[in-house]
Amino acid sequence: MPKTASPPHKARTAPSRQSDVLALHGAWLARAAAVAGQPVSRGGSPHPTVQVGAVLVDRHGHELAAASNRFASGVDRRRPERYAKGAKSLWINCAEQMAVAEAERRGVSLKGARLYVTLEPCAVCAGIIAELGLRDVFVPVNAMRRYARLKTKWKHSIEIGLTKLAEAGVKVTAIDTKEGP
């Protein structure tokens, strides 16, 4: 994915005030939302109603990887039956998984990295996050409510994911991004 020169891609200096810290987290969450909303041809989410973005950021404020929930590389996203009821979740990978895969392809260390994601991690992604040793996940306040068409099975998976993260010692912080639900 090409880098742009606009924030938050550049390294940040240590914020001195709480409002600066919240603004910084909000900027990274906005970056995650922008990744999900990109055209599909540029890595955006092909999901018709639930577009999720994730960004991994190192302890110095550099972007390590960013991705949306999408088909894995090489898998044909143009086949309509893959969007049929019940099929999408079998074909589209979660944004967190895709961001971790991107970081792996780049050969970057995730030690001390933070994850910014537009929706709380599902049960599978929560397990991956815990195994990777990530300690901080940031999501928008009321993230689940922003996805009005999120199915009950995913809401339940997110509830389990949040429990997994809590038990694994991963801190999930909800940031008020000033967007409506």
Secondary structure, DSSP 8 states (H G I E B T S, - for coil): ----SSTTSS------SHHHHHHHHHHHHHHHHHHHHS-GGGT----SS---EEEEE-TTS-EEEEEESEE-TTS-TT-GGGGSTTTHHHHEE-HHHHHHHHHHHHT---TT-EEEESS---HHHHHHHHHHT--EEEEETTHHHH-TT--HHHHHHHHHHHHHHHHTT-EEEEE--S---
